[in-house]
């Protein structure tokens, strides 16, 4: 039987992808006044964090191209990206985001409640010890970034 979290992760991801529709490559790189990231960064960050949650702490390799962690991990910004960095296109981001949840589900199926090899404590102090816990907090994490993308679209008059 499918764990309910996979359905929720897929639902939230579909909302993220829907929100990314209609964003041009140019608009994806615009940073609203007073902020330090852009829509491209938020989409890449969502992908990289979910990869880390799903694979790093279980000891499996992440499925992310070289450089993505350096560009999209917590604390990074397009403002501090290495000069000459070739960032992924929106199509590449959408494609990877679109297949990520299904790939993760195929990897773990019903093992979602098993302890991870390396527990992790979030920056806010929450201890995560099972994939179920990682995937639950990812709903919150992706929702925060989804909301930020929505705000950026309004601030940048993309909608």
C-alpha positions in Angstrom: 0.0 0.0 0.0 1.3 3.4 -0.9 2.3 5.7 1.9 0.1 8.8 2.0 3.2 11.1 2.0 4.1 10.1 -1.6 0.7 11.5 -2.7 1.2 14.7 -0.7 4.7 15.2 -2.1 3.4 14.7 -5.6 0.6 17.2 -5.0 2.9 19.9 -3.6 5.4 19.3 -6.5 2.6 19.6 -9.0 1.7 23.0 -7.5 5.3 24.1 -7.7 5.6 23.1 -11.3 2.3 24.8 -12.1 3.6 28.0 -10.5 6.7 27.8 -12.6 4.7 27.8 -15.8 4.9 31.0 -17.8 8.2 32.1 -16.2 10.7 33.1 -18.8 14.4 32.4 -18.6 15.0 36.2 -18.1 12.3 36.5 -15.4 13.7 33.4 -13.6 16.9 35.3 -13.0 15.5 38.6 -11.8 15.9 39.2 -8.1 13.2 41.4 -6.4 14.5 44.5 -4.6 15.5 43.6 -1.1 15.9 39.9 -1.7 19.0 37.7 -2.5 17.5 34.9 -4.6 15.5 34.5 -7.7 12.9 32.0 -9.0 15.6 29.8 -10.7 17.4 29.5 -7.4 14.2 28.6 -5.5 13.4 25.8 -8.0 16.9 24.5 -7.9 17.0 24.7 -4.1 13.7 22.7 -3.8 15.3 20.0 -5.9 18.6 19.9 -4.1 17.1 19.8 -0.6 14.8 17.0 -1.5 17.7 15.0 -3.0 19.6 15.5 0.2 16.7 14.5 2.4 16.0 11.4 0.3 19.5 10.1 -0.4 22.3 11.7 1.6 21.1 10.5 5.0 20.5 7.0 3.8 24.0 6.8 2.3 22.8 6.6 -1.3 24.2 9.0 -4.0 22.3 12.1 -4.9 20.9 12.5 -8.4 22.0 16.0 -9.1 24.4 17.4 -11.7 27.8 18.7 -10.7 27.6 22.1 -9.2 24.0 22.1 -8.2 24.7 21.8 -4.5 27.1 24.7 -4.7 24.5 26.8 -6.5 21.3 25.8 -4.7 22.1 24.6 -1.2 21.1 26.4 2.0 22.9 29.7 2.3 23.8 30.1 -1.4 22.6 32.9 -3.6 22.9 33.9 -7.3 24.6 37.0 -6.0 27.5 34.9 -4.8 27.5 32.2 -7.5 30.9 31.5 -9.1 31.5 33.7 -12.1 30.8 31.9 -15.3 28.7 29.3 -13.7 26.4 27.6 -16.2 23.1 27.3 -14.4 20.4 24.9 -15.5 17.7 26.0 -17.8 14.1 26.2 -16.6 13.3 23.2 -18.8 16.0 21.2 -17.1 14.8 22.3 -13.6 11.2 21.4 -14.5 12.2 18.0 -15.9 14.2 17.1 -12.8 11.6 18.4 -10.4 8.8 16.6 -12.4 10.4 13.2 -12.1 12.0 13.4 -8.6 9.1 12.3 -6.4 8.3 9.2 -8.5 12.0 8.3 -8.6 12.2 8.6 -4.8 9.1 6.6 -4.3 10.5 3.8 -6.6 13.7 3.8 -4.5 12.1 3.4 -1.1 8.5 2.1 -1.7 7.4 0.9 1.8 10.7 1.5 3.6 9.7 5.1 4.4 9.5 4.4 8.1 12.9 2.8 8.5 15.6 4.8 10.4 18.1 6.6 8.2 21.9 5.9 8.5 22.6 9.4 9.6 20.0 11.4 11.6 19.9 15.1 10.9 18.9 18.1 13.0 17.4 21.0 11.0 18.6 24.6 11.5 15.5 25.1 13.6 16.4 22.2 15.9 14.1 19.4 14.6 15.6 15.9 14.7 14.9 13.8 11.6 15.5 10.1 11.9 13.3 8.4 9.3 12.5 9.2 5.7 8.9 9.7 6.8 10.1 12.6 9.0 12.4 14.0 6.2 9.5 13.8 3.7 7.1 15.4 6.1 9.4 18.4 6.7 9.9 18.7 3.0 6.2 19.5 2.6 6.8 22.5 4.8 10.1 23.4 3.1 8.7 23.2 -0.4 5.6 25.1 0.6 7.7 28.0 2.0 9.6 28.2 -1.3 6.4 27.9 -3.3 5.0 30.8 -1.4 8.2 32.8 -2.0 8.0 32.1 -5.8 4.4 33.3 -5.8 5.4 36.5 -4.1 8.4 37.0 -6.5 6.0 36.6 -9.5 3.8 39.4 -8.0 6.7 41.7 -7.2 8.2 41.2 -10.6 4.8 41.5 -12.4 5.2 38.1 -14.0 1.6 37.0 -13.4 
